[in-house]
Amino acid sequence: MASSSSLIPKIILLLLIACSISVFASLALASDFSIVGYSPEDWTSIDKLIQLFESWISKHNKVYESVEEKLHRFEIFKDNLKHIDETNKKVSNYWLGLNEFADLSHQEFKSMYLGLKADPSTNRSDHQSHEQFTYKDVMDLPKSVDWRLKGAVTHVKNQGSCGSCWAFSTVAAVEGINKIVTGNLISLSEQELIDCDKLYNNGCSGGLMDYAFAYIISNGGIHKEEDYPYLMEEGTCDMKKEEQEVVTISGHHDVPRNDEGSFLKALANQPLSVAIEASSRDFQFYKGGIYDGHCGSHVDHGVAAVGYGASRGVDYIIVKNSWGPRWGENGYIRMKRKTGKPEGLCGINKMASYPTKKH
């Protein structure tokens, strides 16, 4: 029978896997164990690292084609675990944890899960309406807004290894404005954009939200997700679906670039499509808290801003991602605002846009 002392790390590991995000945070602050459930001594035992890896494989239903592949993934797993542990010891406002991406090198992760194709020299007004910013005269903003609580945000979706973040960002904003105007929350089809919006966008090889808004307008709307479900890969545009119900938008506009005040005015009125730089390794393993880590402003990932607020004096924006509900805070990340940089943290203020709908 194993001694009680040898069981302690295993018990803590099981408890931490089952805990909620808030418990993760409290345990991280109150004990010597990191958020992923291991002690410093675990690094001295290859057996304990193997056990942790096998537990992670089982949790995420991973299957490897060969022993060699499994060994390769184990080495990557160890390197990622080291990064998670070292980061959690240094940062205070957010924390990292093991997730389904832990066997991917950072380069592999970026090539598989980022898909925004944005040319920083592009004049966005060239492909959208020249009307002035809709919300420029908005005053007296509420201290916090959460469109999830207002019923204007659908479930967290998963783009898989298809670089279709631009489609998920677009759809989230359209779902939001449709709920606000009609009262109906309808999950819409990213797959339709991937298959059919081919004039400027490139399916799983990337795209841009403004172009996708323009497609929805010219196409006369976008179908429901249940009528045109997601495949996690490019398919053939299904023109037979034209007789089925669609959701329409009237137009789309850009939020003035690098202007957090305008960003919040728009976000107080509807969810936004936004672009961020998500190529930081910390993004890959973000688990919770208000992210204020290192990142630049070379935007490479499309997401949706669905609210803003503050916690313990730190202001943040609530961002819906498309990496599934196991990533981050049930699929979301809170990103620090009021950073003093016009472009915002990770460039979030650079390319915000939103659809409009009359009825």
C-alpha positions in Angstrom: 0.0 0.0 0.0 1.3 3.4 -0.9 2.1 5.8 1.9 -0.2 8.7 2.7 2.5 11.2 1.7 3.0 9.6 -1.7 -0.7 9.9 -2.4 -0.9 13.6 -1.7 0.3 14.9 -5.1 -2.1 12.5 -6.9 -5.1 13.5 -4.8 -4.3 17.2 -5.4 -4.1 16.6 -9.1 -7.5 14.9 -9.2 -9.0 17.7 -7.1 -7.6 20.4 -9.3 -8.8 18.8 -12.5 -12.3 18.7 -11.1 -12.3 22.2 -9.7 -13.8 25.4 -11.2 -11.8 28.3 -12.4 -12.3 30.2 -9.1 -11.0 27.3 -7.1 -8.0 27.0 -9.4 -7.2 30.7 -8.6 -7.6 30.3 -4.8 -5.5 27.1 -4.6 -2.8 28.8 -6.7 -2.6 31.6 -4.2 -2.9 29.5 -1.1 -0.6 26.6 -1.7 2.8 25.7 -3.0 1.3 23.7 -5.8 0.8 25.2 -9.3 -2.5 25.4 -11.0 -1.9 22.3 -13.1 -1.6 20.1 -10.0 2.0 19.2 -9.4 4.7 20.0 -6.9 8.3 21.1 -7.7 9.4 17.6 -6.7 7.5 16.1 -9.6 10.1 17.4 -12.0 12.7 15.1 -10.4 10.6 12.0 -11.3 10.1 11.0 -14.9 7.5 8.5 -13.7 5.4 11.2 -12.3 5.6 13.2 -15.5 4.6 10.1 -17.5 1.6 9.6 -15.2 0.6 13.2 -15.7 0.9 12.8 -19.5 -1.1 9.6 -19.5 -3.8 11.2 -17.4 -3.9 14.2 -19.8 -4.1 11.8 -22.8 -7.1 10.0 -21.3 -8.8 13.3 -20.4 -8.5 14.7 -23.9 -9.0 11.4 -25.8 -5.7 11.7 -27.6 -4.5 8.9 -30.0 -1.0 8.7 -31.5 -0.1 6.6 -34.6 3.1 5.2 -33.2 5.3 4.9 -30.1 7.7 7.4 -31.8 5.0 9.9 -32.2 3.9 9.5 -28.6 7.5 10.0 -27.4 7.7 13.1 -29.5 4.5 14.5 -28.1 5.7 13.7 -24.6 8.8 15.9 -25.1 6.6 18.8 -26.3 4.3 18.2 -23.4 7.1 18.5 -20.9 8.4 21.7 -22.5 4.9 23.2 -22.5 4.4 22.1 -18.8 7.6 23.9 -17.9 6.4 27.1 -19.6 3.1 26.9 -17.8 4.8 26.4 -14.4 7.4 29.1 -14.9 4.7 31.6 -16.1 2.4 30.9 -13.2 5.2 31.7 -10.8 5.8 35.1 -12.4 2.4 36.5 -13.3 -0.3 37.7 -10.9 -3.5 38.7 -12.8 -3.9 35.6 -15.0 -2.8 32.0 -15.0 -2.1 29.1 -17.4 -3.1 25.5 -17.3 -2.9 22.2 -19.3 -5.5 22.0 -22.0 -6.0 20.0 -25.2 -3.1 22.0 -26.9 -0.4 20.8 -24.6 1.1 18.3 -27.0 1.5 20.9 -29.8 4.6 23.0 -30.3 3.8 26.7 -30.3 4.6 26.9 -34.0 2.2 24.0 -34.7 -0.5 25.7 -32.7 -0.1 29.0 -34.5 -0.3 27.4 -37.9 -3.4 25.4 -37.0 -5.5 27.8 -34.9 -4.9 31.3 -36.2 -6.5 32.4 -39.4 -6.9 36.2 -39.7 -5.5 37.5 -43.0 -5.1 41.3 -42.3 -2.8 43.5 -44.3 -2.0 46.4 -42.0 -1.6 48.7 -44.9 -5.2 48.0 -46.1 -7.6 50.9 -46.1 -10.6 49.3 -44.6 -12.9 52.0 -45.9 -12.2 50.8 -49.4 -14.5 47.8 -48.8 -17.2 49.1 -46.4 -19.7 52.0 -46.1 -18.3 55.6 -45.6 -21.1 56.5 -43.2 -19.8 58.0 -39.9 -19.4 56.0 -36.8 -22.9 55.0 -35.6 -22.2 55.4 -31.9 -20.1 58.6 -31.8 -22.7 60.5 -29.8 -23.3 57.9 -27.2 -22.8 59.2 -23.6 -23.0 57.9 -20.1 -21.7 54.3 -20.7 -22.6 51.7 -18.1 -19.8 50.6 -15.8 -20.1 47.0 -17.2 -21.8 45.2 -20.0 -22.1 41.5 -20.6 -24.0 40.4 -23.7 -24.0 36.8 -22.5 -26.3 37.9 -19.6 -28.5 39.7 -22.1 -29.0 36.5 -24.1 -27.2 37.8 -27.2 -24.3 35.3 -27.3 -24.6 31.7 -28.5 -22.6 28.7 -27.0 -18.8 28.7 -27.4 -17.9 27.0 -30.7 -14.8 25.2 -31.8 -13.1 26.0 -35.1 -10.8 22.9 -34.8 -7.6 23.0 -36.8 -9.3 25.0 -39.6 -8.0 28.6 -39.8 -11.6 29.9 -39.8 -11.5 32.2 -36.8 -12.6 35.1 -39.1 -15.9 33.3 -39.8 -16.6 32.7 -36.1 -15.8 36.3 -35.3 -18.2 37.5 -38.0 -21.0 35.1 -37.1 -20.8 36.0 -33.3 -21.4 39.7 -34.2 -24.3 38.9 -36.5 -25.8 36.5 -33.9 -25.6 39.4 -31.4 -27.2 42.1 -33.5 -29.9 39.7 -34.7 -30.9 38.9 -31.1 -30.9 42.6 -30.2 -33.1 43.6 -33.1 -35.5 40.6 -33.4 -35.4 39.1 -29.9 -34.3 35.8 -31.3 -30.9 34.2 -30.5 -30.1 32.0 -33.5 -26.8 30.1 -34.0 -25.6 30.8 -37.5 -23.4 29.0 -40.0 -19.7 29.6 -40.1 -19.4 26.7 -42.6 -21.4 28.7 -45.2 -18.8 31.5 -45.0 -16.0 29.0 -45.3 -17.5 27.2 -48.3 -19.1 30.1 -50.2 -17.3 33.4 -49.4 -14.5 33.0 -51.8 -14.1 36.4 -53.4 -11.6 37.7 -50.9 -11.7 35.1 -48.1 -9.9 31.8 -48.2 -11.8 29.3 -46.0 -9.5 27.4 -43.6 -6.6 29.4 -44.9 -7.9 32.6 -43.4 -10.0 35.6 -44.0 -11.2 39.0 -42.8 -14.5 39.9 -41.0 -15.3 43.0 -43.1 -15.2 40.9 -46.3 -17.5 38.3 -44.6 -20.0 41.0 -43.6 -20.1 42.2 -47.2 -20.7 38.6 -48.4 -23.6 38.2 -46.1 -25.2 41.4 -47.4 -24.7 40.5 -51.0 -25.8 36.9 -50.5 -29.1 38.1 -48.9 -28.3 36.6 -45.5 -26.7 33.7 -43.8 -28.2 30.3 -42.9 -28.7 28.7 -39.5 -26.0 26.5 -38.1 -28.4 23.6 -37.9 -29.2 23.9 -41.6 -25.5 24.3 -42.7 -23.5 22.6 -39.9 -19.8 23.0 -39.2 -17.3 20.5 -40.7 -13.9 21.7 -39.3 -12.8 21.7 -43.0 -13.6 23.3 -46.3 -16.5 21.9 -48.1 -18.5 22.7 -51.3 -20.8 25.6 -51.3 -24.3 24.2 -51.1 -26.6 26.4 -53.3 -29.6 24.1 -52.6 -30.0 25.7 -49.2 -31.2 28.9 -50.8 -34.9 28.1 -50.0 -34.2 27.7 -46.3 -34.5 30.6 -43.8 -31.7 33.0 -43.4 -30.7 35.9 -41.1 -29.9 39.2 -42.7 -28.0 42.3 -41.9 -28.3 45.8 -43.4 -24.7 46.9 -43.4 -21.5 47.0 -41.4 -19.1 49.6 -40.0 -15.7 49.9 -38.5 -15.0 51.3 -35.1 -12.5 54.2 -35.4 -9.0 52.6 -35.2 -7.0 52.7 -32.0 -9.8 54.5 -30.1 -10.8 52.7 -26.9 -13.5 55.2 -26.1 -15.2 54.5 -29.4 -14.6 50.8 -28.9 -16.5 50.8 -25.6 -19.3 53.0 -27.1 -19.9 50.4 -29.7 -19.5 47.4 -27.4 -22.1 48.9 -25.0 -24.6 48.6 -27.8 -23.7 45.3 -29.4 -21.1 42.5 -29.6 -18.2 43.3 -31.9 -15.9 41.5 -34.3 -12.4 42.2 -33.3 -8.9 41.1 -34.2 -6.1 40.4 -31.8 -2.5 39.1 -31.8 -3.0 35.7 -30.3 0.4 34.2 -31.2 1.8 34.6 -27.6 2.6 31.2 -26.1 0.6 32.3 -23.0 -2.6 32.5 -25.2 -2.2 28.8 -26.1 -2.5 27.8 -22.4 -4.5 30.7 -20.9 -6.8 29.3 -18.2 -8.2 32.2 -16.3 -7.9 35.7 -14.8 -7.4 39.1 -16.5 -4.8 38.6 -19.3 -2.1 41.3 -19.3 0.7 39.2 -20.6 3.1 39.9 -23.5 1.7 40.3 -27.0 2.3 42.7 -29.9 -0.3 44.3 -32.1 0.3 42.4 -35.4 -3.3 41.0 -35.4 -3.6 37.4 -36.5 -6.8 36.0 -34.9 -10.4 36.9 -35.2 -12.6 36.8 -32.0 -15.7 38.6 -30.6 -15.9 41.2 -27.9 -19.0 40.5 -25.9 -18.7 42.8 -22.9 -16.5 44.7 -20.5 -16.1 45.3 -16.8 -13.6 45.5 -13.9 -12.4 43.2 -11.1 -10.3 44.4 -8.1 -9.5 47.6 -9.9 -8.4 46.0 -13.2 -10.5 46.9 -16.2 -11.1 44.2 -18.9 -12.9 43.3 -22.1 -14.7 40.0 -22.3 -13.7 38.1 -25.4 -15.4 35.0 -26.9 -12.9 32.7 -28.6 -13.5 29.8 -31.0 -11.2 27.2 -29.5 -13.9 25.3 -27.6 -15.3 25.6 -24.0 -12.3 23.8 -22.5 -9.9 26.7 -23.3 -9.7 29.6 -21.0 -12.7 30.6 -18.9 -15.2 28.2 -20.4 -14.1 29.4 -23.9 -13.6 33.1 -23.0 -10.7 35.3 -22.1 -10.8 38.6 -20.1 -8.3 41.0 -21.6 -7.0 44.0 -19.8 -8.0 47.4 -21.1 -6.8 50.9 -20.2 -3.3 49.8 -21.0 -2.2 53.3 -22.1 -1.6 52.1 -25.7 -4.0 53.4 -28.3 -4.1 50.0 -30.1 -5.0 48.3 -26.8 -3.7 45.0 -25.5 -2.7 42.7 -28.3 -4.0 45.2 -30.8 -7.7 44.7 -29.9 -8.6 48.3 -30.7 -7.1 48.2 -34.2 -9.7 46.4 -36.3 -13.1 46.3 -34.5 -16.2 46.2 -36.6 -19.9 45.5 -36.4 -22.9 44.7 -38.5 -26.1 46.7 -38.6 -29.6 45.5 -38.9 -32.8 47.5 -39.5 -35.4 44.8 -38.9 
